[in-house]
Amino acid sequence: FAEPSQRLFMHTRWRAENLQSGAHTISRAVAMPGRISGMIIGELIHRALRWDTAAELQANLLERLQSEAWEMGLIREPDRIAAARQAYKAMIAVRKSAVYQQVLTAKQCFRELPFVLQLGRHTIHGTIDVVLQRNDGTWALIDYKTAAAPSQQAERDTLQVSVYAHAAAELLVLDDMDVYIHYIRSNQTIEIARASWQQAFTGIEQAIS
């Protein structure tokens, strides 16, 4: 799958939606008959991750994915079904992951959390996939990736989540949190150590200062 949007740049939103407007990165993205891009599948998965809950039945999940595919512009029924099935398969695997179980059982869970972070003369606008509080009071941040496997872009992804983690800590006044990147295509979860994301963020501050 391809990432649904470019997610790290200055003065521009990494995704074109927020909690208030509900706008989407892909709007009525009509696909050529029989051709469904990885970007469309990736966006379809991200949409499901916004509203999926433990109460959502698997049968309902598939039906709702088809509805989302229609909203994204897949007007041909075979294309809608094919896209929904691909996204459904990925979502079932995600649901089984340990990190996603934290989402489903969280005491508090903030999905698609928007933030504005000021770094010197630069302003960064972004959206964090998930910040959650576990039942034991500890916090975690999760960033979903629908593109490549960890080894292919680990450094870039660490830079991104370092900004997310710093913004979440500032926004929610948190002293500590666990930070994860979950790669949907390979169903792998990588935990980014606090020292790693803090060092990466320091590097960003120095680079743009």
C-alpha positions as CSV (number, residue, x, y, z in Angstrom):
1,F,0.0,0.0,0.0
2,A,1.1,3.6,-0.4
3,E,0.9,6.2,2.3
4,P,-2.3,8.2,1.9
5,S,-0.5,11.5,2.4
6,Q,2.9,13.1,2.8
7,R,3.2,13.6,6.5
8,L,6.2,15.8,7.4
9,F,6.6,19.3,6.0
10,M,6.5,22.9,7.3
11,H,3.5,25.3,7.3
12,T,1.2,22.7,5.7
13,R,-1.0,19.9,7.2
14,W,0.4,16.4,6.9
15,R,-3.1,15.2,6.3
16,A,-6.0,17.3,4.9
17,E,-8.4,16.5,7.6
18,N,-9.1,17.3,11.3
19,L,-11.5,16.3,14.0
20,Q,-13.7,19.3,13.4
21,S,-14.2,19.3,9.6
22,G,-14.0,15.6,8.9
23,A,-12.4,16.4,5.5
24,H,-10.3,13.6,4.0
25,T,-7.0,13.3,2.2
26,I,-8.7,11.6,-0.7
27,S,-12.1,13.0,-1.8
28,R,-14.0,11.3,-4.5
29,A,-10.9,9.7,-5.9
30,V,-12.4,8.0,-8.9
31,A,-10.3,5.0,-9.9
32,M,-10.0,3.7,-13.4
33,P,-12.1,0.6,-13.9
34,G,-10.3,-2.5,-12.6
35,R,-7.4,-0.4,-11.3
36,I,-7.2,0.2,-7.5
37,S,-4.2,2.1,-6.4
38,G,-2.3,1.4,-3.2
39,M,-3.0,4.9,-2.1
40,I,-6.8,4.2,-2.2
41,I,-6.4,1.0,-0.2
42,G,-4.1,2.8,2.3
43,E,-6.6,5.6,2.8
44,L,-9.4,3.1,3.1
45,I,-7.5,1.4,5.9
46,H,-6.8,4.7,7.7
47,R,-10.5,5.6,7.5
48,A,-11.4,2.3,9.2
49,L,-8.8,2.8,11.9
50,R,-10.6,6.0,12.8
51,W,-13.9,4.4,13.7
52,D,-13.2,0.7,14.3
53,T,-14.1,-0.5,17.8
54,A,-14.2,-3.8,19.6
55,A,-18.0,-3.8,19.1
56,E,-17.7,-3.6,15.4
57,L,-18.6,-7.0,14.0
58,Q,-16.4,-8.4,11.2
59,A,-19.4,-8.7,8.9
60,N,-20.3,-5.0,9.6
61,L,-16.7,-4.1,9.0
62,L,-16.7,-5.4,5.4
63,E,-20.0,-3.7,4.7
64,R,-18.8,-0.4,6.1
65,L,-15.6,-0.6,4.1
66,Q,-17.6,-0.9,0.9
67,S,-19.5,2.1,1.9
68,E,-16.3,4.1,2.5
69,A,-15.0,2.9,-0.9
70,W,-18.1,4.4,-2.5
71,E,-17.5,7.7,-0.7
72,M,-14.0,7.7,-2.1
73,G,-15.3,7.4,-5.6
74,L,-15.2,3.7,-6.4
75,I,-18.5,3.7,-8.2
76,R,-18.1,0.2,-9.9
77,E,-19.3,-2.5,-7.6
78,P,-16.5,-4.9,-8.5
79,D,-13.9,-2.2,-7.6
80,R,-15.7,-1.4,-4.3
81,I,-15.8,-5.1,-3.4
82,A,-12.1,-5.7,-4.3
83,A,-10.9,-2.6,-2.4
84,A,-13.0,-3.4,0.6
85,R,-11.8,-7.0,0.7
86,Q,-8.1,-5.9,0.6
87,A,-8.7,-3.3,3.4
88,Y,-10.7,-5.9,5.3
89,K,-7.9,-8.4,5.2
90,A,-5.4,-5.9,6.5
91,M,-7.8,-4.7,9.2
92,I,-8.4,-8.3,10.5
93,A,-4.6,-8.7,10.8
94,V,-4.3,-5.3,12.6
95,R,-7.0,-6.3,15.0
96,K,-5.0,-9.3,16.1
97,S,-1.9,-7.3,16.8
98,A,-0.9,-6.6,20.4
99,V,-0.5,-2.9,19.9
100,Y,-4.1,-2.6,18.5
101,Q,-5.5,-4.5,21.4
102,Q,-4.3,-1.5,23.5
103,V,-6.5,0.7,21.4
104,L,-9.5,-1.5,21.8
105,T,-9.1,-1.8,25.6
106,A,-7.8,1.8,26.4
107,K,-9.1,3.8,29.3
108,Q,-8.9,6.9,27.0
109,C,-8.2,6.9,23.3
110,F,-7.7,10.0,21.1
111,R,-7.7,9.2,17.4
112,E,-6.7,11.6,14.7
113,L,-5.4,14.1,17.3
114,P,-4.5,17.4,15.6
115,F,-1.7,19.6,16.9
116,V,0.2,22.7,16.2
117,L,3.9,22.8,17.2
118,Q,6.0,25.9,17.2
119,L,9.7,25.3,16.6
120,G,11.5,28.6,16.5
121,R,10.3,30.5,13.5
122,H,8.6,27.3,12.1
123,T,5.1,26.1,12.7
124,I,4.3,22.4,12.2
125,H,0.7,21.3,11.8
126,G,0.0,17.6,12.1
127,T,-2.4,14.8,13.0
128,I,-1.4,11.9,15.3
129,D,-3.0,8.6,14.6
130,V,-3.5,7.5,18.2
131,V,-2.7,8.6,21.7
132,L,-4.1,6.4,24.4
133,Q,-4.2,5.9,28.1
134,R,-4.1,2.4,29.4
135,N,-6.1,1.2,32.3
136,D,-2.9,1.3,34.5
137,G,-2.6,5.0,33.8
138,T,0.4,4.8,31.4
139,W,0.2,6.4,28.0
140,A,1.1,5.3,24.4
141,L,1.4,6.8,21.0
142,I,0.8,4.8,17.9
143,D,1.6,5.8,14.3
144,Y,0.2,3.5,11.5
145,K,2.1,3.0,8.3
146,T,0.6,1.4,5.2
147,A,3.6,1.7,3.0
148,A,7.0,0.0,3.3
149,A,8.5,-2.3,5.9
150,P,10.5,-0.9,8.8
151,S,13.9,-1.4,7.3
152,Q,13.1,0.6,4.2
153,Q,12.4,3.9,6.0
154,A,13.2,3.5,9.7
155,E,15.1,6.7,10.0
156,R,12.4,8.9,8.3
157,D,9.7,7.3,10.4
158,T,11.6,7.8,13.6
159,L,11.9,11.5,12.7
160,Q,8.2,11.7,12.2
161,V,7.1,10.0,15.4
162,S,9.6,12.1,17.4
163,V,7.6,15.2,16.3
164,Y,4.4,13.4,17.2
165,A,5.6,12.3,20.6
166,H,6.9,15.8,21.5
167,A,3.6,17.4,20.4
168,A,1.5,14.8,22.3
169,A,3.6,15.3,25.4
170,E,3.2,19.1,25.2
171,L,-0.5,18.9,24.3
172,L,-1.6,16.4,27.0
173,V,1.1,17.4,29.5
174,L,2.7,14.0,29.7
175,D,6.0,13.2,31.3
176,D,6.4,9.8,29.6
177,M,4.8,7.6,27.0
178,D,5.5,4.5,24.9
179,V,5.9,5.2,21.2
180,Y,5.1,2.6,18.5
181,I,5.0,2.4,14.8
182,H,2.8,-0.3,13.4
183,Y,3.5,-1.3,9.8
184,I,0.2,-2.6,8.4
185,R,1.5,-4.3,5.3
186,S,3.9,-6.6,7.2
187,N,1.8,-6.5,10.5
188,Q,4.9,-5.5,12.4
189,T,5.1,-3.2,15.4
190,I,8.3,-1.3,16.3
191,E,8.7,0.4,19.6
192,I,10.8,3.6,19.5
193,A,12.8,4.0,22.7
194,R,12.4,7.4,24.4
195,A,16.1,8.1,24.0
196,S,15.8,7.5,20.2
197,W,12.8,9.8,19.6
198,Q,14.2,12.5,21.8
199,Q,17.5,12.4,20.0
200,A,15.8,12.6,16.7
201,F,13.7,15.5,17.8
202,T,16.8,17.3,19.0
203,G,18.3,16.8,15.6
204,I,15.2,18.4,14.0
205,E,15.4,21.4,16.3
206,Q,19.1,21.9,15.4
207,A,18.5,21.5,11.7
208,I,15.7,24.2,11.5
209,S,17.1,26.6,14.1
